[in-house]
Amino acid sequence: MEYRGQHAICDMILDQFPDNQTLENAIEESIKRAKMTVVLKAKKEFEPHGETVVWILSESHFTCHTYPEHNYISVDCYTCGNEGNPRLAMEYLKQTLKPNQTYDVFHTRGIMRLRTRVKTFVKAQHKKISTYFSKAA
């Protein structure tokens, strides 16, 4: 079986943190623009704030984890073949949310990647995410 998946990951620090509905709408628009189809959506909201949302896609999945207390959002999008464009979804989301800092990673996945030895694209300096969080008192 030959297949090629794509995996886009983006961590964002924002000056203006969106409310949950605004963020979910932006992600759903990014999914649509990237030619992917939502099959199911599940979410868990946390107290006092934050949420995790998972969109099951015909192509695979999109996830979002928020940490409003740190103005931090972590998103990833995976496809199990050539359908959809996770990188485009991330680019649209960044244009919409206007983060002041991002960490982006893009991988091709699957058997084809292993056989052709396609290398991973990484566009960021590697730092621990805790670097961006203030120390608890």
C-alpha positions in Angstrom: 0.0 0.0 0.0 1.5 3.4 -1.1 0.1 6.5 0.6 1.2 9.9 1.6 -0.1 11.8 4.5 0.6 15.3 5.6 0.9 16.7 9.2 1.0 20.4 9.9 1.6 21.6 13.5 1.5 25.2 14.7 2.0 26.7 18.1 0.9 30.3 18.4 1.4 33.1 21.0 -1.2 35.9 20.5 -1.6 39.4 21.8 -5.4 39.3 21.4 -6.8 35.9 22.5 -10.1 35.0 20.7 -13.1 33.7 22.5 -13.8 30.0 22.0 -16.5 30.5 19.3 -14.4 32.9 17.3 -11.5 30.5 17.4 -13.6 27.5 16.4 -15.2 29.5 13.5 -11.7 30.4 12.2 -10.6 26.8 12.4 -13.7 25.5 10.6 -13.1 28.1 7.9 -9.5 27.1 7.6 -10.6 23.4 7.2 -13.1 24.4 4.5 -10.5 26.5 2.6 -8.0 23.6 2.7 -10.6 21.4 1.0 -11.2 19.1 3.9 -14.5 17.9 5.3 -15.7 17.8 8.9 -17.4 14.5 9.9 -17.6 15.1 13.7 -16.6 17.7 16.2 -16.0 17.0 19.9 -14.8 19.5 22.6 -14.0 19.8 26.2 -14.0 23.2 28.0 -11.9 23.6 31.1 -12.4 25.7 34.2 -11.6 28.5 34.6 -10.7 28.7 30.9 -9.2 26.8 28.0 -10.6 24.1 25.7 -9.6 21.2 23.6 -11.4 20.7 20.3 -11.1 17.7 17.9 -12.5 17.8 14.4 -12.7 14.3 12.8 -12.3 14.9 9.1 -12.9 12.6 6.1 -9.2 13.1 5.5 -8.2 12.4 9.2 -8.2 15.1 12.0 -7.7 18.6 13.2 -7.1 19.4 16.9 -6.8 22.6 18.9 -5.7 23.1 22.5 -5.9 26.5 24.1 -4.2 28.0 27.1 -5.7 31.5 27.4 -3.8 32.2 30.6 -0.6 32.1 28.4 -2.1 33.5 25.2 -1.1 30.2 23.7 -2.8 28.0 21.1 -1.6 24.6 19.8 -3.1 23.2 16.6 -2.4 20.3 14.4 -3.9 18.9 11.2 -3.2 15.4 9.8 -4.3 13.9 6.5 -4.1 10.2 5.5 -3.4 10.8 1.9 -3.3 13.4 -0.8 -6.7 14.9 0.0 -6.8 18.3 1.6 -4.0 20.7 2.4 -3.0 21.0 6.1 -0.4 23.6 5.4 -2.9 25.9 3.8 -5.3 25.4 6.8 -2.5 26.6 9.1 -1.6 29.6 6.9 -5.2 30.7 6.8 -5.5 30.3 10.5 -2.4 32.4 11.2 -3.6 35.1 8.8 -6.9 35.2 10.7 -5.6 35.1 14.3 -2.5 37.3 13.7 -0.2 35.6 16.2 3.0 37.6 17.2 5.0 34.4 17.5 4.6 30.9 15.9 6.4 27.6 15.8 5.5 25.7 12.6 6.4 22.1 11.6 5.3 20.2 8.5 5.8 16.5 7.9 5.0 14.2 5.0 3.9 10.9 6.5 3.3 7.3 5.5 5.0 4.5 3.6 6.0 6.7 0.6 7.9 9.0 3.0 9.9 6.1 4.4 10.7 4.7 1.0 11.7 8.0 -0.7 13.3 9.4 2.5 11.6 12.7 2.2 13.0 15.0 4.9 10.9 17.0 7.4 10.5 20.7 6.9 10.9 22.7 10.1 10.5 26.5 10.1 11.3 27.7 13.6 14.0 27.9 16.3 13.6 25.0 18.8 12.7 26.2 22.2 10.8 24.6 25.0 7.3 25.9 25.1 7.8 26.6 28.9 10.2 29.4 27.7 7.1 31.4 26.9 5.2 30.9 30.1 5.8 33.0 33.2 6.9 31.1 36.3 4.1 30.4 38.9 4.4 32.3 42.1 
